[in-house]
Amino acid sequence: MEHLQKELAQAGVRTEKNFPLCRHSTFRIGGCARLALFPKTREELLYCLAALKQSELRFLVIGNASNVVFSDDGFDGAVLFTTAFRSLEHRGNRLQVGAGVPLHAVASLAERASLGGAEFLHGIPGTLGGAIFMNAGAFGGCMADICESSEYFDMCTGKVATLYGREQEFANRTSFYQKHPNCIVLGATLVLREGNREEICRLMRDYMERRRRTQPLEYPSAGSVFKRPEGYFAGKLIEDCGLKGTRVGGAEVSVKHAGFIVNRGGATAKDVRCLVALIQERVLKETGVSLECEIRFL
Ligand SMILES: Cc1cc2nc3c(=O)[nH]c(=O)nc-3n(C[C@H](O)[C@H](O)[C@H](O)COP(=O)(O)OP(=O)(O)OC[C@H]3O[C@@H](n4cnc5c(N)ncnc54)[C@H](O)[C@@H]3O)c2cc1C
């Protein structure tokens, strides 16, 4: 680990030892990572990935940690955060987006360029890499609709490659990358359509207003806990089972939106796991529907 840190520092990559993961996660949960890496450019990102491959250390690649629950015991390895790698360019109706670019920045650039199709990203607190991995979506749109291609580094072969269109295997909150955790997203090309800036702006404001009205944005969380089961809404099923406000330790089923678990102070990953199991058991027993987790326990 010392050797890796030295090597990365020499290459100009910012690193931090014993990094508190709770500080970086939107859920405010998690112990310490032995080492955290913050590459700023594509070159630094590739350098880090190649160094991790060679070191054979355990590692995680994380964007804004807005869909994950880090372990209370932390992570005995290296966590690479992509959030400092923010290259974002616009050519015609295409955007070239680096893995760590926040989704709100993508939506804003599209709006300034009068390009429609990315409005749904406004208000999702993730990065481009996390959004591709999860096929993030909202208000009827998702990454599958706009992601023309994505480029990745293969930790097994050490090579960079590109997936086009359907090769990315986007489906309900999943993608090729979930089945191939050795493939790390470096960036993507998004294809949008010419639109009317005022209309784009209006849609973005409307989506944000709907979020503020219906989601518990005042508390730390990782967004919707469960994937949408076919033919149902997870939040409605949970609410109908009378689970709103149910607590395990500091974790609570939001009273504002039953599809969210919020951290009411001092919640641990163990609290969240127990509450998730309680919800799944009760919903299955009372409705026959099996809820699948969208959030990822690491
Ligand atoms: C308040 C709130 C509202 C939300 N609303 C929505 C919503 O409307 N729609 C929605 O879909 N989601 C929503 N989310 C969840 C979350 O924001 C999205 O899933 C987002 O796309 C995750 O991006 P991230 O960068 O935070 O990923 P992270 O949480 O950092 O990572 C998620 C997974 O992706 C992997 N990953 C991250 N970057 C890479 C990379 N470069 N290469 C390979 N793997 C990578 C990680 O290893 C991890 O397994 C919400 C979350 C919150 C807190």
The ligand as a MOL file (V3000), in Angstrom:
LIG
                    3D

  0  0  0     0  0            999 V3000
M  V30 BEGIN CTAB
M  V30 COUNTS 53 58 0 0 0
M  V30 BEGIN ATOM
M  V30 1 C -31.6230 11.9750 -3.1710 0
M  V30 2 C -31.3090 10.9570 -4.2350 0
M  V30 3 C -32.1090 10.8910 -5.3610 0
M  V30 4 C -31.8260 9.9360 -6.3630 0
M  V30 5 N -32.6250 9.8930 -7.4580 0
M  V30 6 C -32.3620 8.9860 -8.4240 0
M  V30 7 C -33.1890 8.9180 -9.5940 0
M  V30 8 O -34.1020 9.6830 -9.7740 0
M  V30 9 N -32.8930 7.9630 -10.5240 0
M  V30 10 C -31.8420 7.0890 -10.3730 0
M  V30 11 O -31.6130 6.2550 -11.2650 0
M  V30 12 N -31.0450 7.1410 -9.2730 0
M  V30 13 C -31.2860 8.0540 -8.3090 0
M  V30 14 N -30.4850 8.0980 -7.1990 0
M  V30 15 C -29.3840 7.1160 -7.0510 0
M  V30 16 C -28.0330 7.5430 -7.6320 0
M  V30 17 O -27.8900 8.9570 -7.6080 0
M  V30 18 C -27.8200 7.0330 -9.0640 0
M  V30 19 O -27.8620 5.6230 -9.1130 0
M  V30 20 C -26.4820 7.5060 -9.6450 0
M  V30 21 O -26.4190 7.1920 -11.0020 0
M  V30 22 C -25.2760 6.8710 -8.9610 0
M  V30 23 O -24.1170 7.5560 -9.3890 0
M  V30 24 P -22.8450 7.6720 -8.4520 0
M  V30 25 O -21.7790 8.3610 -9.2010 0
M  V30 26 O -23.2040 8.2780 -7.1380 0
M  V30 27 O -22.4930 6.1300 -8.2670 0
M  V30 28 P -21.9050 5.4460 -6.9600 0
M  V30 29 O -22.9640 5.4190 -5.8990 0
M  V30 30 O -20.5960 6.0510 -6.6200 0
M  V30 31 O -21.6710 3.9670 -7.5120 0
M  V30 32 C -22.7580 3.1440 -7.8490 0
M  V30 33 C -22.1810 1.8640 -8.4660 0
M  V30 34 O -21.5560 2.2020 -9.6990 0
M  V30 35 C -20.2070 1.7790 -9.7060 0
M  V30 36 N -19.4260 2.7850 -10.4390 0
M  V30 37 C -19.3660 4.1160 -10.1870 0
M  V30 38 N -18.5690 4.7200 -11.0940 0
M  V30 39 C -18.1030 3.7530 -11.9110 0
M  V30 40 C -17.2280 3.7400 -13.0430 0
M  V30 41 N -16.6500 4.8500 -13.5120 0
M  V30 42 N -16.9920 2.5570 -13.6580 0
M  V30 43 C -17.5550 1.4040 -13.2000 0
M  V30 44 N -18.3770 1.3540 -12.1390 0
M  V30 45 C -18.6650 2.5160 -11.4980 0
M  V30 46 C -19.7930 1.6810 -8.2460 0
M  V30 47 O -18.7420 0.7520 -8.0410 0
M  V30 48 C -21.1020 1.2220 -7.5940 0
M  V30 49 O -21.2340 -0.1780 -7.6330 0
M  V30 50 C -30.7390 9.0460 -6.1920 0
M  V30 51 C -29.9300 9.1340 -5.0530 0
M  V30 52 C -30.2020 10.0850 -4.0750 0
M  V30 53 C -29.3220 10.1730 -2.8690 0
M  V30 END ATOM
M  V30 BEGIN BOND
M  V30 1 1 1 2
M  V30 2 1 2 3
M  V30 3 2 2 52
M  V30 4 2 3 4
M  V30 5 1 4 5
M  V30 6 1 4 50
M  V30 7 2 5 6
M  V30 8 1 6 7
M  V30 9 1 6 13
M  V30 10 2 7 8
M  V30 11 1 7 9
M  V30 12 1 9 10
M  V30 13 2 10 11
M  V30 14 1 10 12
M  V30 15 2 12 13
M  V30 16 1 13 14
M  V30 17 1 14 15
M  V30 18 1 14 50
M  V30 19 1 15 16
M  V30 20 1 16 17
M  V30 21 1 16 18
M  V30 22 1 18 19
M  V30 23 1 18 20
M  V30 24 1 20 21
M  V30 25 1 20 22
M  V30 26 1 22 23
M  V30 27 1 23 24
M  V30 28 2 24 25
M  V30 29 1 24 26
M  V30 30 1 24 27
M  V30 31 1 27 28
M  V30 32 2 28 29
M  V30 33 1 28 30
M  V30 34 1 28 31
M  V30 35 1 31 32
M  V30 36 1 32 33
M  V30 37 1 33 34
M  V30 38 1 33 48
M  V30 39 1 34 35
M  V30 40 1 35 36
M  V30 41 1 35 46
M  V30 42 1 36 37
M  V30 43 1 36 45
M  V30 44 2 37 38
M  V30 45 1 38 39
M  V30 46 1 39 40
M  V30 47 2 39 45
M  V30 48 1 40 41
M  V30 49 2 40 42
M  V30 50 1 42 43
M  V30 51 2 43 44
M  V30 52 1 44 45
M  V30 53 1 46 47
M  V30 54 1 46 48
M  V30 55 1 48 49
M  V30 56 2 50 51
M  V30 57 1 51 52
M  V30 58 1 52 53
M  V30 END BOND
M  V30 END CTAB
M  END
